[in-house]
């Protein structure tokens, strides 16, 4: 999606990805098939590209630092490094004055023994390499905490207190080299098994005051990192009306995919503009939107795809398939966005599309 946005603006694109079936590599002008720390491939990338970005936060920060010695890299390695470690991330939220869930960092058996009872029940998360529900366990008591920590390999983890939530939301913003900053109106999100299932835009159940707080908090985080590019910060809306930061992503985000069809400038074009030093213009939404994630679970046992034609018969339905060759359980294969004049109409049509596709989702 980013490559398509860059090509529409006339840029040629080089993708470094070890996957021979890389969806981005398939549509780029050049696909360098190599590991993210391959010295020769990085040298080729630096030779062919004037500006470089990363599509997900698990690219080693050291790789970005090496590339930044000769090329413009956005976001920078220091910002990505913060996002790669939940403990560093939460500490950074605190320095920015942004509240998050009460938590503790656990690294040893002794740390487990010192956990405050107030943090239970909670969610145990590995500090690194966890996303889409991976590397996470729900724990109700100290016994389950110890067992879950061992199941996760005794890795350094963060234990977060389970909060009473009214809703989940995210803020997608972009910051330029010149410090200019723009943001979309907050999105409201519904997760299933730790994976985003539904995004509603604009957020129907998040009060304006909470939306404003989230935008202010996300902007403060971006400013503190001298961030360049698109960033998403996910928040919890608590039952008492307060917000708490959950995590941030140094890239265009799943919840922002609806901007492709519902806005005059998508999050992917913002990323291109930020990298190229082009103006970042405030967005104009022309439609309300509901976005459904399409996971590999929808495909039949023999890889038979769902009945797309039935969903596409509905008004305002936009289908985006990513070109991944193998459908696996919980793997994001694409998304479907419904645009409408009113948010409730978009949700109504999304519910019907989900029914026709066999999405096991209660909306």
Secondary structure, 3 states (H helix, E strand, C coil): CHHHHHHHCCCCCEEECCCCCCHHHHHCCEEECCCCCCHHHHHHHHHHCCEECCCCCCCCHHHHHHHHCCCEECCCHHHHHHHCCHHHHHHHHHHCCCCECCEEEECCHHHHHCCCHHHCCEEEEECCCCCCCCCEEEECCHHHHHHHHHHCCCCCEEEEECCCEEEEEEEEEEECCCCCEEECCCEEEEEECCEEEEEEECCCCCCHHHHHHHHHHHHHHHHHCCCCEEEEEEEEEECCCCEEEEEEECCCCHHHCCHHHHECCCHHHHHHHHHHCCCCCCCCECCEEEEEEEEHHHCCCCCCCCCHHHHHCCCCEEEEECCCCCCCCCCEEEEEEEEECCHHHHHHHHHHHHHHHCCCCCC
